[in-house]
Amino acid sequence: MAICASAHLSPAIGTMLGALGAIAGAFAGYEIRRRLVKKFGFPDFGVAAAEDLIAIGGGLLIVSHMF
């Protein structure tokens, strides 16, 4: 929402896009984590921690290139 507002776009559009991205990311992250744990026997906590680091790093990368 803040990115859309700073770009003089509708905050409502930013809110909807943010919500859709969060839902898609949550489902995709869960599915990827479940498959990695099942296929390779990785510990779930380790895969979840790596997933969180990737999500946080990706978010920071995107925001740092917006401004």
Buried (B, 14 or more C-beta within 10 A) or exposed (E): BEBBEEEEEEEEEBEEBBEEEEEEBEEEBEEEBEEBBEEEEBEEEEBBEEBEEEEEEEEEEEEEEEE
